[in-house]
Amino acid sequence: MIGLQVRYLLGGTVVVERIFGVPGIGALMVDAAFGRDYAVVQACALTFLVIVLIVNFLVDTICNALNPRAA
């Protein structure tokens, strides 16, 4: 379940950072989108993608280690 929830947590960080004014990658992405800085938006999206891929890989690896018959 953790691997599935990471996408929503990253999307939630964008909202929380904008509402509370916390500086972070989510606020940077929104500010870059409003400023039409497409390279920064792509870099932030790529960073989110890499985080999701790494977490999904770790979850799959742990699941296979705990139950080798499922692989």
N, C-alpha and C positions, 0 to 999 in steps of 0.2 A: 504494500500500500504506500510505502514511503516514496518509492520510485514514481508512482503515479501522481502524488501530491506536490512534487517539486515544481512542476510547471505552474501550478496555482499559487504556490508560495512566491515564486519569482514575479508573477503578475501582481500579486498583492503588495510586493515591495514597491512597485511603481506607484500604486495608489497611496500607500502609507507615506512614502517619501514626499509626494506632492501635497498631501493634506497637511502634514505636520512640518513641512519645510526642512526635512532632514536631507542633507546633501548625500548623494549616493549615485549609483549607476542608473537607477530608475529615474531619478529626477534629471540626471544628465541626458538620458534618452528622450525624455519629454521636452526638455528645453531645446535639444538639438532638432527635434521634429518641428517645433514651433519656429525655430530659426532656419529651417530648411537646410540643415547641415547633414546631408545624407550619409556622408562617410562615418560620422559619429553614430548615427542611428544604426547603420549596418554593423559597426564594431560592437555596439551594445547588444544587438540582437545575436551576433555571433558569440559573444561572451555568455549570454543566457543559454544558447544552444549547447555550447561546450559543457556548461555546468550540468544541464539536463542529461546529456550523453554520458558524462562521467558518473553521475549518480545512478543512472539506469544500468551502466556496466557493472558498477560495484554491487548493486542489488542482485543482478543476475549471477555474478560470481559468488556471492554469499549464498544464494539459493542453491546453486549447484554444489557448493562445498557442504552444505547441510544435508542435501538430499541428492546424492550422485545418481540415483536411479531415474530421476526426472530428466536428466540430460539425455 
